[in-house]
Every structure is written in C-alpha cells, then in structure tokens.
C-alpha cells in the first residue's frame, strides 16, 4: 500500500522536474516575433549609428531613443531621422512587450525595459549620448 | 494511520507552490543576459567568426 503511494509520489515529483528546470533557465527570446523585431532593428541601426556618434540622437533612460540635438542633422534629413527614431521606439516597445509575453509574464514588461535601458547604455560606444536617471543628457 | 497520505498531499502542495513562487519574481540575471544577447545582435557588436580587427598596423610594404 505504502510502496504504491510512494511510487505515485515519485511519479508526480518526476513530472514536476521539467518545470523546476525551466524556471531556473534563461528567458525565452527565440520567438518569431522577437526575431523579426531584432532584424528590423539591426537594419535600422546602420542608418542610426552615425546619428548616435554625432550626438544628434541619444539613448533615453527608459530604454528608448530620442532626438537630442536636431541642429546636428542637416535640415533636409531631419524629417527622415525623426521617422527613424519613431520607428525604432515602436520596435523597442514591442520588443520589451514581446519578451515579457513570450515568458508568460506580461507584467514583467517594465522591468525588462529597465534592464534594457541599462544594457543599451552599458554597450553604447564612447562618445554616444545617453540620459542619466534624472533625464539629463550625458556623453559616454 | 492516515497521516502519510496527508503528509504527501501537503508536500505536493508545497512543491507546486514553490514552482509558482520561483516564476513570480523577475529573473534579473536572466533578463540581463537576454538583453545583452539581443543588443549584441541588433548593434552587431560580436560578429561571428570575424575577429574585431582593430585596424591592424600590418604594413605589408
């Protein structure tokens, strides 16, 4: 009788193992939605990189980007760069939302955004501009 | 003696709730790792196979 219960218990414990392992593993970032966001952002980066370097565009403290000094962009290009910034921000918001959703916790979106905000700045090249916690522009 | 099945039920409940608890807290380290991986790809900071090649002063002539 008891050995039967014990066997059942062990079976139940075994069934839970994958969940325990999964909980300790990495975040899921290999979904089609995240993959396509990454690709469009990568392509857009070729156009944005020069503006990060010039200081026209900077990294905000909430994980997005913003036009920091429009005067650094030739007037003819200004509209296009504004468009790039808006598109990039839309993709970034979608990226944070998708990562949270892919991991079954939509409420993690803000924490994921905060994590990204720190990591973008950490990985930015020196000379690029970013906002500090108070929202002031700082040159890296 | 019905305590053993009872104890097992309690243990099972504890295990299940532990699994839920683990997932409720935001996995900060895993998120950082995921962010780094995505940023490296978007900004192409680590090109696979290629050495960073910081302008080698390889004067051939």
N, CA and C atoms of all chains as a GROMACS GRO file, in nm:
protein
  603
    1UNK      N    1   0.083  -0.121   0.000
    1UNK     CA    2   0.000   0.000   0.000
    1UNK      C    3   0.087   0.126   0.000
    2UNK      N    4   0.179   0.129   0.099
    2UNK     CA    5   0.265   0.248   0.109
    2UNK      C    6   0.362   0.258  -0.008
    3UNK      N    7   0.410   0.139  -0.051
    3UNK     CA    8   0.504   0.144  -0.163
    3UNK      C    9   0.433   0.196  -0.289
    4UNK      N   10   0.302   0.166  -0.295
    4UNK     CA   11   0.225   0.215  -0.410
    4UNK      C   12   0.214   0.368  -0.405
    5UNK      N   13   0.184   0.417  -0.287
    5UNK     CA   14   0.172   0.562  -0.269
    5UNK      C   15   0.306   0.630  -0.298
    6UNK      N   16   0.410   0.564  -0.248
    6UNK     CA   17   0.545   0.619  -0.268
    6UNK      C   18   0.576   0.628  -0.417
    7UNK      N   19   0.538   0.521  -0.489
    7UNK     CA   20   0.566   0.519  -0.632
    7UNK      C   21   0.489   0.632  -0.703
    8UNK      N   22   0.366   0.648  -0.662
    8UNK     CA   23   0.284   0.755  -0.720
    8UNK      C   24   0.345   0.891  -0.691
    9UNK      N   25   0.392   0.908  -0.570
    9UNK     CA   26   0.453   1.033  -0.528
    9UNK      C   27   0.578   1.064  -0.611
   10UNK      N   28   0.657   0.958  -0.633
   10UNK     CA   29   0.780   0.978  -0.711
   10UNK      C   30   0.747   1.016  -0.855
   11UNK      N   31   0.639   0.956  -0.905
   11UNK     CA   32   0.597   0.987  -1.041
   11UNK      C   33   0.556   1.135  -1.051
   12UNK      N   34   0.480   1.178  -0.953
   12UNK     CA   35   0.436   1.318  -0.952
   12UNK      C   36   0.556   1.412  -0.943
   13UNK      N   37   0.652   1.376  -0.856
   13UNK     CA   38   0.772   1.458  -0.840
   13UNK      C   39   0.848   1.466  -0.972
   14UNK      N   40   0.858   1.353  -1.040
   14UNK     CA   41   0.930   1.349  -1.168
   14UNK      C   42   0.861   1.438  -1.272
   15UNK      N   43   0.727   1.434  -1.271
   15UNK     CA   44   0.652   1.514  -1.367
   15UNK      C   45   0.676   1.663  -1.348
   16UNK      N   46   0.708   1.703  -1.226
   16UNK     CA   47   0.729   1.845  -1.199
   16UNK      C   48   0.870   1.894  -1.233
   17UNK      N   49   0.960   1.797  -1.249
   17UNK     CA   50   1.101   1.833  -1.272
   17UNK      C   51   1.122   1.932  -1.387
   18UNK      N   52   1.062   1.906  -1.505
   18UNK     CA   53   1.088   1.999  -1.616
   18UNK      C   54   1.050   2.143  -1.582
   19UNK      N   55   0.945   2.160  -1.503
   19UNK     CA   56   0.903   2.296  -1.468
   19UNK      C   57   1.006   2.363  -1.378
   20UNK      N   58   1.061   2.284  -1.287
   20UNK     CA   59   1.162   2.339  -1.197
   20UNK      C   60   1.285   2.382  -1.277
   21UNK      N   61   1.324   2.296  -1.373
   21UNK     CA   62   1.441   2.328  -1.455
   21UNK      C   63   1.413   2.452  -1.538
   22UNK      N   64   1.293   2.456  -1.596
   22UNK     CA   65   1.256   2.568  -1.683
   22UNK      C   66   1.260   2.700  -1.606
   23UNK      N   67   1.215   2.694  -1.481
   23UNK     CA   68   1.209   2.816  -1.401
   23UNK      C   69   1.348   2.876  -1.381
   24UNK      N   70   1.450   2.789  -1.375
   24UNK     CA   71   1.585   2.837  -1.348
   24UNK      C   72   1.658   2.875  -1.476
   25UNK      N   73   1.600   2.842  -1.591
   25UNK     CA   74   1.672   2.861  -1.717
   25UNK      C   75   1.662   3.005  -1.766
   26UNK      N   76   1.716   3.028  -1.885
   26UNK     CA   77   1.719   3.162  -1.944
   26UNK      C   78   1.578   3.209  -1.982
   27UNK      N   79   1.568   3.335  -2.011
   27UNK     CA   80   1.442   3.388  -2.063
   27UNK      C   81   1.429   3.343  -2.208
   28UNK      N   82   1.306   3.320  -2.248
   28UNK     CA   83   1.277   3.282  -2.386
   28UNK      C   84   1.286   3.407  -2.475
   29UNK      N   85   1.378   3.404  -2.573
   29UNK     CA   86   1.385   3.518  -2.665
   29UNK      C   87   1.387   3.470  -2.810
   30UNK      N   88   1.360   3.342  -2.831
   30UNK     CA   89   1.366   3.289  -2.967
   30UNK      C   90   1.227   3.266  -3.025
   31UNK      N   91   1.145   3.370  -3.026
   31UNK     CA   92   1.014   3.356  -3.090
   31UNK      C   93   1.018   3.430  -3.223
   32UNK      N   94   0.929   3.394  -3.316
   32UNK     CA   95   0.929   3.462  -3.447
   32UNK      C   96   0.912   3.613  -3.433
   33UNK      N   97   0.826   3.656  -3.341
   33UNK     CA   98   0.802   3.800  -3.324
   33UNK      C   99   0.929   3.872  -3.280
   34UNK      N  100   0.999   3.815  -3.182
   34UNK     CA  101   1.122   3.878  -3.133
   34UNK      C  102   1.227   3.875  -3.243
   35UNK      N  103   1.233   3.764  -3.317
   35UNK     CA  104   1.331   3.752  -3.425
   35UNK      C  105   1.313   3.858  -3.531
   36UNK      N  106   1.189   3.885  -3.571
   36UNK     CA  107   1.168   3.983  -3.678
   36UNK      C  108   1.192   4.125  -3.626
   37UNK      N  109   1.160   4.150  -3.498
   37UNK     CA  110   1.190   4.281  -3.441
   37UNK      C  111   1.341   4.305  -3.440
   38UNK      N  112   1.415   4.203  -3.400
   38UNK     CA  113   1.561   4.213  -3.397
   38UNK      C  114   1.615   4.247  -3.535
   39UNK      N  115   1.557   4.181  -3.638
   39UNK     CA  116   1.609   4.200  -3.772
   39UNK      C  117   1.585   4.343  -3.821
   40UNK      N  118   1.463   4.394  -3.802
   40UNK     CA  119   1.437   4.530  -3.850
   40UNK      C  120   1.520   4.632  -3.771
   41UNK      N  121   1.540   4.606  -3.642
   41UNK     CA  122   1.620   4.698  -3.562
   41UNK      C  123   1.766   4.696  -3.606
   42UNK      N  124   1.812   4.577  -3.643
   42UNK     CA  125   1.951   4.565  -3.688
   42UNK      C  126   1.972   4.642  -3.818
   43UNK      N  127   1.875   4.630  -3.909
   43UNK     CA  128   1.887   4.702  -4.036
   43UNK      C  129   1.879   4.853  -4.013
   44UNK      N  130   1.792   4.894  -3.924
   44UNK     CA  131   1.776   5.038  -3.897
   44UNK      C  132   1.902   5.095  -3.831
   45UNK      N  133   1.971   5.010  -3.758
   45UNK     CA  134   2.088   5.060  -3.684
   45UNK      C  135   2.196   5.116  -3.778
   46UNK      N  136   2.205   5.058  -3.899
   46UNK     CA  137   2.304   5.110  -3.995
   46UNK      C  138   2.278   5.258  -4.023
   47UNK      N  139   2.151   5.295  -4.027
   47UNK     CA  140   2.117   5.436  -4.055
   47UNK      C  141   2.128   5.524  -3.930
   48UNK      N  142   2.108   5.462  -3.812
   48UNK     CA  143   2.107   5.540  -3.688
   48UNK      C  144   2.247   5.559  -3.629
   49UNK      N  145   2.338   5.466  -3.658
   49UNK     CA  146   2.468   5.466  -3.590
   49UNK      C  147   2.539   5.600  -3.603
   50UNK      N  148   2.535   5.659  -3.723
   50UNK     CA  149   2.602   5.787  -3.744
   50UNK      C  150   2.542   5.898  -3.658
   51UNK      N  151   2.414   5.891  -3.635
   51UNK     CA  152   2.348   5.995  -3.555
   51UNK      C  153   2.374   5.978  -3.405
   52UNK      N  154   2.396   5.852  -3.363
   52UNK     CA  155   2.438   5.831  -3.223
   52UNK      C  156   2.576   5.893  -3.204
   53UNK      N  157   2.663   5.867  -3.304
   53UNK     CA  158   2.801   5.913  -3.294
   53UNK      C  159   2.810   6.066  -3.298
   54UNK      N  160   2.725   6.129  -3.379
   54UNK     CA  161   2.730   6.275  -3.391
   54UNK      C  162   2.669   6.342  -3.268
   55UNK      N  163   2.584   6.267  -3.197
   55UNK     CA  164   2.517   6.325  -3.080
   55UNK      C  165   2.379   6.378  -3.112
   56UNK      N  166   2.337   6.362  -3.236
   56UNK     CA  167   2.204   6.409  -3.274
   56UNK      C  168   2.097   6.327  -3.203
   57UNK      N  169   2.124   6.196  -3.193
   57UNK     CA  170   2.029   6.104  -3.129
   57UNK      C  171   2.097   6.042  -3.008
   58UNK      N  172   2.021   6.028  -2.899
   58UNK     CA  173   2.076   5.969  -2.778
   58UNK      C  174   1.984   5.863  -2.720
   59UNK      N  175   2.038   5.788  -2.623
   59UNK     CA  176   1.964   5.680  -2.556
   59UNK      C  177   1.895   5.737  -2.433
   60UNK      N  178   1.764   5.717  -2.424
   60UNK     CA  179   1.692   5.771  -2.308
   60UNK      C  180   1.701   5.675  -2.189
   61UNK      N  181   1.666   5.728  -2.072
   61UNK     CA  182   1.679   5.645  -1.951
   61UNK      C  183   1.568   5.542  -1.938
   62UNK      N  184   1.470   5.548  -2.029
   62UNK     CA  185   1.363   5.448  -2.022
   62UNK      C  186   1.371   5.347  -2.136
   63UNK      N  187   1.492   5.327  -2.188
   63UNK     CA  188   1.513   5.219  -2.285
   63UNK      C  189   1.471   5.252  -2.426
   64UNK      N  190   1.451   5.380  -2.455
   64UNK     CA  191   1.415   5.420  -2.592
   64UNK      C  192   1.527   5.510  -2.646
   65UNK      N  193   1.501   5.577  -2.760
   65UNK     CA  194   1.597   5.675  -2.811
   65UNK      C  195   1.522   5.804  -2.838
   66UNK      N  196   1.595   5.914  -2.851
   66UNK     CA  197   1.530   6.043  -2.875
   66UNK      C  198   1.623   6.132  -2.955
   67UNK      N  199   1.564   6.225  -3.030
   67UNK     CA  200   1.641   6.329  -3.096
   67UNK      C  201   1.693   6.422  -2.988
   68UNK      N  202   1.824   6.431  -2.976
   68UNK     CA  203   1.882   6.510  -2.868
   68UNK      C  204   1.913   6.652  -2.916
   69UNK      N  205   1.970   6.659  -3.037
   69UNK     CA  206   2.006   6.790  -3.091
   69UNK      C  207   1.982   6.789  -3.242
   70UNK      N  208   1.865   6.835  -3.279
   70UNK     CA  209   1.825   6.830  -3.420
   70UNK      C  210   1.916   6.915  -3.508
   71UNK      N  211   1.981   7.016  -3.446
   71UNK     CA  212   2.067   7.105  -3.525
   71UNK      C  213   2.187   7.031  -3.585
   72UNK      N  214   2.219   6.913  -3.530
   72UNK     CA  215   2.332   6.836  -3.580
   72UNK      C  216   2.297   6.756  -3.707
   73UNK      N  217   2.170   6.756  -3.741
   73UNK     CA  218   2.126   6.685  -3.862
   73UNK      C  219   2.093   6.788  -3.968
   74UNK      N  220   2.146   6.773  -4.091
   74UNK     CA  221   2.112   6.866  -4.198
   74UNK      C  222   1.960   6.874  -4.215
   75UNK      N  223   1.913   6.994  -4.238
   75UNK     CA  224   1.769   7.019  -4.242
   75UNK      C  225   1.695   6.920  -4.333
   76UNK      N  226   1.756   6.888  -4.445
   76UNK     CA  227   1.690   6.800  -4.542
   76UNK      C  228   1.669   6.659  -4.486
   77UNK      N  229   1.756   6.620  -4.392
   77UNK     CA  230   1.747   6.483  -4.339
   77UNK      C  231   1.664   6.474  -4.212
   78UNK      N  232   1.631   6.589  -4.156
   78UNK     CA  233   1.573   6.590  -4.021
   78UNK      C  234   1.444   6.507  -4.012
   79UNK      N  235   1.361   6.524  -4.113
   79UNK     CA  236   1.234   6.452  -4.114
   79UNK      C  237   1.258   6.301  -4.113
   80UNK      N  238   1.355   6.259  -4.196
   80UNK     CA  239   1.384   6.116  -4.207
   80UNK      C  240   1.435   6.060  -4.074
   81UNK      N  241   1.521   6.138  -4.008
   81UNK     CA  242   1.578   6.090  -3.881
   81UNK      C  243   1.469   6.082  -3.774
   82UNK      N  244   1.378   6.181  -3.775
   82UNK     CA  245   1.265   6.174  -3.682
   82UNK      C  246   1.184   6.047  -3.704
   83UNK      N  247   1.167   6.012  -3.831
   83UNK     CA  248   1.095   5.890  -3.865
   83UNK      C  249   1.167   5.767  -3.814
   84UNK      N  250   1.300   5.766  -3.828
   84UNK     CA  251   1.380   5.654  -3.780
   84UNK      C  252   1.365   5.638  -3.629
   85UNK      N  253   1.371   5.751  -3.559
   85UNK     CA  254   1.361   5.748  -3.413
   85UNK      C  255   1.224   5.694  -3.371
   86UNK      N  256   1.119   5.740  -3.437
   86UNK     CA  257   0.984   5.694  -3.402
   86UNK      C  258   0.969   5.545  -3.429
   87UNK      N  259   1.021   5.500  -3.543
   87UNK     CA  260   1.009   5.358  -3.579
   87UNK      C  261   1.089   5.272  -3.481
   88UNK      N  262   1.209   5.319  -3.446
   88UNK     CA  263   1.293   5.244  -3.352
   88UNK      C  264   1.223   5.232  -3.216
   89UNK      N  265   1.162   5.340  -3.171
   89UNK     CA  266   1.095   5.336  -3.041
   89UNK      C  267   0.975   5.242  -3.042
   90UNK      N  268   0.906   5.240  -3.155
   90UNK     CA  269   0.793   5.148  -3.165
   90UNK      C  270   0.841   5.003  -3.156
   91UNK      N  271   0.951   4.974  -3.226
   91UNK     CA  272   1.007   4.838  -3.221
   91UNK      C  273   1.058   4.804  -3.082
   92UNK      N  274   1.120   4.900  -3.016
   92UNK     CA  275   1.173   4.872  -2.882
   92UNK      C  276   1.060   4.841  -2.784
   93UNK      N  277   0.953   4.921  -2.791
   93UNK     CA  278   0.838   4.895  -2.703
   93UNK      C  279   0.783   4.756  -2.730
   94UNK      N  280   0.770   4.724  -2.859
   94UNK     CA  281   0.716   4.594  -2.897
   94UNK      C  282   0.808   4.482  -2.848
   95UNK      N  283   0.939   4.506  -2.858
   95UNK     CA  284   1.037   4.405  -2.815
   95UNK      C  285   1.022   4.374  -2.666
   96UNK      N  286   1.014   4.480  -2.584
   96UNK     CA  287   1.002   4.458  -2.439
   96UNK      C  288   0.872   4.384  -2.408
   97UNK      N  289   0.765   4.425  -2.478
   97UNK     CA  290   0.635   4.362  -2.454
   97UNK      C  291   0.638   4.215  -2.496
   98UNK      N  292   0.703   4.187  -2.611
   98UNK     CA  293   0.707   4.051  -2.662
   98UNK      C  294   0.788   3.958  -2.572
   99UNK      N  295   0.898   4.009  -2.519
   99UNK     CA  296   0.981   3.924  -2.432
   99UNK      C  297   0.901   3.889  -2.307
  100UNK      N  298   0.831   3.988  -2.251
  100UNK     CA  299   0.750   3.962  -2.132
  100UNK      C  300   0.642   3.860  -2.164
  101UNK      N  301   0.579   3.877  -2.278
  101UNK     CA  302   0.469   3.787  -2.313
  101UNK      C  303   0.521   3.647  -2.345
  102UNK      N  304   0.635   3.639  -2.415
  102UNK     CA  305   0.691   3.508  -2.452
  102UNK      C  306   0.726   3.427  -2.328
  103UNK      N  307   0.749   3.494  -2.218
  103UNK     CA  308   0.784   3.423  -2.095
  103UNK      C  309   0.665   3.409  -2.000
  104UNK      N  310   0.548   3.440  -2.052
  104UNK     CA  311   0.426   3.418  -1.974
  104UNK      C  312   0.403   3.518  -1.863
  105UNK      N  313   0.474   3.632  -1.867
  105UNK     CA  314   0.457   3.734  -1.763
  105UNK      C  315   0.450   3.874  -1.824
  106UNK      N  316   0.335   3.908  -1.881
  106UNK     CA  317   0.323   4.043  -1.941
  106UNK      C  318   0.357   4.155  -1.843
  107UNK      N  319   0.341   4.126  -1.713
  107UNK     CA  320   0.367   4.231  -1.613
  107UNK      C  321   0.517   4.256  -1.595
  108UNK      N  322   0.601   4.176  -1.658
  108UNK     CA  323   0.746   4.197  -1.648
  108UNK      C  324   0.794   4.305  -1.745
  109UNK      N  325   0.706   4.356  -1.832
  109UNK     CA  326   0.747   4.447  -1.939
  109UNK      C  327   0.831   4.564  -1.887
  110UNK      N  328   0.786   4.627  -1.778
  110UNK     CA  329   0.857   4.744  -1.727
  110UNK      C  330   0.996   4.708  -1.676
  111UNK      N  331   1.006   4.592  -1.609
  111UNK     CA  332   1.137   4.551  -1.557
  111UNK      C  333   1.231   4.514  -1.672
  112UNK      N  334   1.175   4.456  -1.777
  112UNK     CA  335   1.257   4.422  -1.893
  112UNK      C  336   1.305   4.551  -1.959
  113UNK      N  337   1.218   4.649  -1.967
  113UNK     CA  338   1.256   4.779  -2.024
  113UNK      C  339   1.368   4.843  -1.941
  114UNK      N  340   1.357   4.837  -1.811
  114UNK     CA  341   1.460   4.894  -1.724
  114UNK      C  342   1.594   4.823  -1.743
  115UNK      N  343   1.586   4.690  -1.753
  115UNK     CA  344   1.708   4.612  -1.775
  115UNK      C  345   1.773   4.653  -1.907
  116UNK      N  346   1.691   4.663  -2.012
  116UNK     CA  347   1.743   4.701  -2.143
  116UNK      C  348   1.803   4.842  -2.138
  117UNK      N  349   1.735   4.933  -2.071
  117UNK     CA  350   1.782   5.071  -2.064
  117UNK      C  351   1.926   5.074  -2.013
  118UNK      N  352   1.953   4.994  -1.908
  118UNK     CA  353   2.088   4.990  -1.851
  118UNK      C  354   2.186   4.926  -1.947
  119UNK      N  355   2.142   4.820  -2.013
  119UNK     CA  356   2.234   4.746  -2.100
  119UNK      C  357   2.265   4.822  -2.231
  120UNK      N  358   2.168   4.892  -2.285
  120UNK     CA  359   2.195   4.973  -2.406
  120UNK      C  360   2.308   5.072  -2.374
  121UNK      N  361   2.294   5.140  -2.259
  121UNK     CA  362   2.392   5.242  -2.222
  121UNK      C  363   2.528   5.176  -2.199
  122UNK      N  364   2.526   5.062  -2.128
  122UNK     CA  365   2.649   4.990  -2.098
  122UNK      C  366   2.725   4.954  -2.226
  123UNK      N  367   2.649   4.917  -2.329
  123UNK     CA  368   2.711   4.869  -2.452
  123UNK      C  369   2.729   4.978  -2.557
  124UNK      N  370   2.684   5.099  -2.526
  124UNK     CA  371   2.699   5.209  -2.621
  124UNK      C  372   2.848   5.242  -2.640
  125UNK      N  373   2.882   5.290  -2.759
  125UNK     CA  374   3.021   5.328  -2.785
  125UNK      C  375   3.050   5.458  -2.710
  126UNK      N  376   3.178   5.480  -2.680
  126UNK     CA  377   3.210   5.605  -2.611
  126UNK      C  378   3.190   5.720  -2.709
  127UNK      N  379   3.142   5.831  -2.655
  127UNK     CA  380   3.109   5.945  -2.741
  127UNK      C  381   2.960   5.956  -2.765
  128UNK      N  382   2.886   5.845  -2.747
  128UNK     CA  383   2.741   5.849  -2.764
  128UNK      C  384   2.679   5.916  -2.642
  129UNK      N  385   2.560   5.970  -2.664
  129UNK     CA  386   2.490   6.039  -2.556
  129UNK      C  387   2.380   5.952  -2.497
  130UNK      N  388   2.362   5.964  -2.367
  130UNK     CA  389   2.252   5.893  -2.301
  130UNK      C  390   2.202   5.977  -2.185
  131UNK      N  391   2.082   5.944  -2.139
  131UNK     CA  392   2.025   6.018  -2.025
  131UNK      C  393   2.062   5.948  -1.895
  132UNK      N  394   2.091   6.028  -1.793
  132UNK     CA  395   2.110   5.969  -1.660
  132UNK      C  396   1.972   5.952  -1.595
  133UNK      N  397   1.971   5.909  -1.470
  133UNK     CA  398   1.843   5.879  -1.404
  133UNK      C  399   1.754   6.002  -1.395
  134UNK      N  400   1.816   6.118  -1.387
  134UNK     CA  401   1.738   6.242  -1.375
  134UNK      C  402   1.686   6.288  -1.511
  135UNK      N  403   1.731   6.223  -1.617
  135UNK     CA  404   1.685   6.260  -1.750
  135UNK      C  405   1.775   6.360  -1.821
  136UNK      N  406   1.889   6.393  -1.758
  136UNK     CA  407   1.983   6.487  -1.821
  136UNK      C  408   2.074   6.411  -1.918
  137UNK      N  409   2.112   6.479  -2.027
  137UNK     CA  410   2.198   6.415  -2.127
  137UNK      C  411   2.343   6.411  -2.080
  138UNK      N  412   2.403   6.294  -2.095
  138UNK     CA  413   2.542   6.274  -2.054
  138UNK      C  414   2.615   6.211  -2.172
  139UNK      N  415   2.739   6.254  -2.194
  139UNK     CA  416   2.818   6.194  -2.302
  139UNK      C  417   2.901   6.080  -2.245
  140UNK      N  418   2.893   5.963  -2.310
  140UNK     CA  419   2.967   5.848  -2.257
  140UNK      C  420   3.115   5.857  -2.294
  141UNK      N  421  -0.386   0.468   1.035
  141UNK     CA  422  -0.277   0.566   1.016
  141UNK      C  423  -0.293   0.634   0.881
  142UNK      N  424  -0.354   0.750   0.885
  142UNK     CA  425  -0.379   0.822   0.761
  142UNK      C  426  -0.288   0.944   0.747
  143UNK      N  427  -0.188   0.949   0.830
  143UNK     CA  428  -0.102   1.069   0.829
  143UNK      C  429  -0.010   1.072   0.707
  144UNK      N  430   0.031   0.954   0.661
  144UNK     CA  431   0.127   0.954   0.549
  144UNK      C  432   0.068   1.014   0.420
  145UNK      N  433  -0.050   0.968   0.378
  145UNK     CA  434  -0.108   1.032   0.258
  145UNK      C  435  -0.128   1.182   0.278
  146UNK      N  436  -0.167   1.217   0.399
  146UNK     CA  437  -0.189   1.358   0.430
  146UNK      C  438  -0.058   1.436   0.413
  147UNK      N  439   0.049   1.380   0.469
  147UNK     CA  440   0.179   1.446   0.461
  147UNK      C  441   0.222   1.462   0.315
  148UNK      N  442   0.191   1.360   0.237
  148UNK     CA  443   0.230   1.366   0.096
  148UNK      C  444   0.152   1.473   0.022
  149UNK      N  445   0.024   1.484   0.054
  149UNK     CA  446  -0.058   1.588  -0.008
  149UNK      C  447  -0.002   1.726   0.025
  150UNK      N  448   0.037   1.744   0.149
  150UNK     CA  449   0.093   1.873   0.191
  150UNK      C  450   0.223   1.900   0.116
  151UNK      N  451   0.305   1.796   0.105
  151UNK     CA  452   0.434   1.810   0.036
  151UNK      C  453   0.413   1.846  -0.111
  152UNK      N  454   0.314   1.780  -0.171
  152UNK     CA  455   0.284   1.808  -0.311
  152UNK      C  456   0.240   1.954  -0.328
  153UNK      N  457   0.154   1.996  -0.238
  153UNK     CA  458   0.107   2.135  -0.244
  153UNK      C  459   0.225   2.231  -0.229
  154UNK      N  460   0.317   2.196  -0.139
  154UNK     CA  461   0.434   2.281  -0.117
  154UNK      C  462   0.520   2.288  -0.243
  155UNK      N  463   0.536   2.173  -0.309
  155UNK     CA  464   0.618   2.168  -0.430
  155UNK      C  465   0.556   2.255  -0.540
  156UNK      N  466   0.426   2.239  -0.556
  156UNK     CA  467   0.356   2.314  -0.660
  156UNK      C  468   0.367   2.464  -0.634
  157UNK      N  469   0.346   2.503  -0.510
  157UNK     CA  470   0.351   2.647  -0.479
  157UNK      C  471   0.492   2.700  -0.494
  158UNK      N  472   0.592   2.614  -0.467
  158UNK     CA  473   0.731   2.657  -0.484
  158UNK      C  474   0.758   2.688  -0.631
  159UNK      N  475   0.706   2.605  -0.719
  159UNK     CA  476   0.725   2.627  -0.862
  159UNK      C  477   0.667   2.762  -0.902
  160UNK      N  478   0.550   2.791  -0.852
  160UNK     CA  479   0.484   2.918  -0.885
  160UNK      C  480   0.566   3.034  -0.830
  161UNK      N  481   0.614   3.018  -0.707
  161UNK     CA  482   0.690   3.125  -0.642
  161UNK      C  483   0.815   3.160  -0.723
  162UNK      N  484   0.885   3.058  -0.770
  162UNK     CA  485   1.008   3.081  -0.845
  162UNK      C  486   0.980   3.173  -0.964
  163UNK      N  487   0.866   3.149  -1.030
  163UNK     CA  488   0.838   3.224  -1.152
  163UNK      C  489   0.780   3.363  -1.130
  164UNK      N  490   0.732   3.388  -1.010
  164UNK     CA  491   0.670   3.517  -0.984
  164UNK      C  492   0.775   3.628  -0.979
  165UNK      N  493   0.890   3.599  -0.921
  165UNK     CA  494   0.994   3.702  -0.910
  165UNK      C  495   1.062   3.723  -1.044
  166UNK      N  496   1.091   3.848  -1.073
  166UNK     CA  497   1.154   3.882  -1.200
  166UNK      C  498   1.297   3.829  -1.203
  167UNK      N  499   1.331   3.747  -1.301
  167UNK     CA  500   1.467   3.690  -1.308
  167UNK      C  501   1.565   3.792  -1.365
  168UNK      N  502   1.618   3.877  -1.278
  168UNK     CA  503   1.700   3.990  -1.323
  168UNK      C  504   1.824   3.946  -1.400
  169UNK      N  505   1.892   3.842  -1.351
  169UNK     CA  506   2.014   3.798  -1.417
  169UNK      C  507   1.984   3.741  -1.555
  170UNK      N  508   1.878   3.664  -1.565
  170UNK     CA  509   1.840   3.606  -1.694
  170UNK      C  510   1.798   3.715  -1.791
  171UNK      N  511   1.731   3.817  -1.740
  171UNK     CA  512   1.687   3.927  -1.825
  171UNK      C  513   1.807   4.004  -1.878
  172UNK      N  514   1.907   4.022  -1.793
  172UNK     CA  515   2.027   4.094  -1.834
  172UNK      C  516   2.099   4.017  -1.946
  173UNK      N  517   2.105   3.888  -1.927
  173UNK     CA  518   2.170   3.802  -2.026
  173UNK      C  519   2.095   3.808  -2.159
  174UNK      N  520   1.963   3.803  -2.151
  174UNK     CA  521   1.881   3.809  -2.272
  174UNK      C  522   1.898   3.944  -2.341
  175UNK      N  523   1.901   4.052  -2.262
  175UNK     CA  524   1.919   4.186  -2.318
  175UNK      C  525   2.054   4.196  -2.389
  176UNK      N  526   2.159   4.146  -2.324
  176UNK     CA  527   2.293   4.153  -2.384
  176UNK      C  528   2.296   4.080  -2.518
  177UNK      N  529   2.230   3.966  -2.522
  177UNK     CA  530   2.231   3.886  -2.644
  177UNK      C  531   2.161   3.961  -2.757
  178UNK      N  532   2.048   4.020  -2.725
  178UNK     CA  533   1.971   4.092  -2.828
  178UNK      C  534   2.046   4.217  -2.872
  179UNK      N  535   2.104   4.290  -2.778
  179UNK     CA  536   2.176   4.414  -2.812
  179UNK      C  537   2.298   4.382  -2.899
  180UNK      N  538   2.369   4.276  -2.864
  180UNK     CA  539   2.485   4.236  -2.946
  180UNK      C  540   2.443   4.210  -3.090
  181UNK      N  541   2.325   4.152  -3.106
  181UNK     CA  542   2.279   4.121  -3.242
  181UNK      C  543   2.232   4.247  -3.314
  182UNK      N  544   2.155   4.330  -3.244
  182UNK     CA  545   2.100   4.449  -3.308
  182UNK      C  546   2.211   4.548  -3.344
  183UNK      N  547   2.306   4.563  -3.256
  183UNK     CA  548   2.417   4.657  -3.282
  183UNK      C  549   2.537   4.587  -3.346
  184UNK      N  550   2.523   4.460  -3.371
  184UNK     CA  551   2.628   4.378  -3.433
  184UNK      C  552   2.763   4.399  -3.366
  185UNK      N  553   2.762   4.379  -3.234
  185UNK     CA  554   2.883   4.402  -3.156
  185UNK      C  555   2.977   4.282  -3.159
  186UNK      N  556   2.916   4.164  -3.181
  186UNK     CA  557   3.002   4.044  -3.187
  186UNK      C  558   2.973   3.972  -3.316
  187UNK      N  559   3.056   3.998  -3.416
  187UNK     CA  560   3.035   3.930  -3.543
  187UNK      C  561   3.096   3.792  -3.535
  188UNK      N  562   3.012   3.692  -3.569
  188UNK     CA  563   3.056   3.553  -3.552
  188UNK      C  564   3.173   3.521  -3.642
  189UNK      N  565   3.276   3.457  -3.584
  189UNK     CA  566   3.391   3.413  -3.665
  189UNK      C  567   3.491   3.524  -3.689
  190UNK      N  568   3.440   3.640  -3.728
  190UNK     CA  569   3.530   3.751  -3.758
  190UNK      C  570   3.596   3.805  -3.632
  191UNK      N  571   3.723   3.828  -3.641
  191UNK     CA  572   3.791   3.894  -3.531
  191UNK      C  573   3.754   4.041  -3.536
  192UNK      N  574   3.751   4.109  -3.422
  192UNK     CA  575   3.716   4.251  -3.422
  192UNK      C  576   3.807   4.336  -3.512
  193UNK      N  577   3.929   4.288  -3.537
  193UNK     CA  578   4.023   4.355  -3.628
  193UNK      C  579   4.032   4.504  -3.606
  194UNK      N  580   4.091   4.547  -3.496
  194UNK     CA  581   4.101   4.691  -3.469
  194UNK      C  582   4.214   4.755  -3.548
  195UNK      N  583   4.197   4.763  -3.679
  195UNK     CA  584   4.293   4.830  -3.767
  195UNK      C  585   4.437   4.788  -3.740
  196UNK      N  586   4.465   4.665  -3.778
  196UNK     CA  587   4.599   4.612  -3.752
  196UNK      C  588   4.706   4.691  -3.828
  197UNK      N  589   4.807   4.736  -3.762
  197UNK     CA  590   4.914   4.809  -3.831
  197UNK      C  591   5.004   4.712  -3.906
  198UNK      N  592   4.943   4.645  -4.005
  198UNK     CA  593   5.011   4.538  -4.076
  198UNK      C  594   5.071   4.592  -4.206
  199UNK      N  595   5.179   4.663  -4.192
  199UNK     CA  596   5.237   4.725  -4.312
  199UNK      C  597   5.304   4.619  -4.396
  200UNK      N  598   5.245   4.594  -4.510
  200UNK     CA  599   5.293   4.486  -4.596
  200UNK      C  600   5.414   4.530  -4.678
  201UNK      N  601   5.421   4.656  -4.710
  201UNK     CA  602   5.533   4.700  -4.793
  201UNK      C  603   5.642   4.767  -4.711
   0.00000   0.00000   0.00000
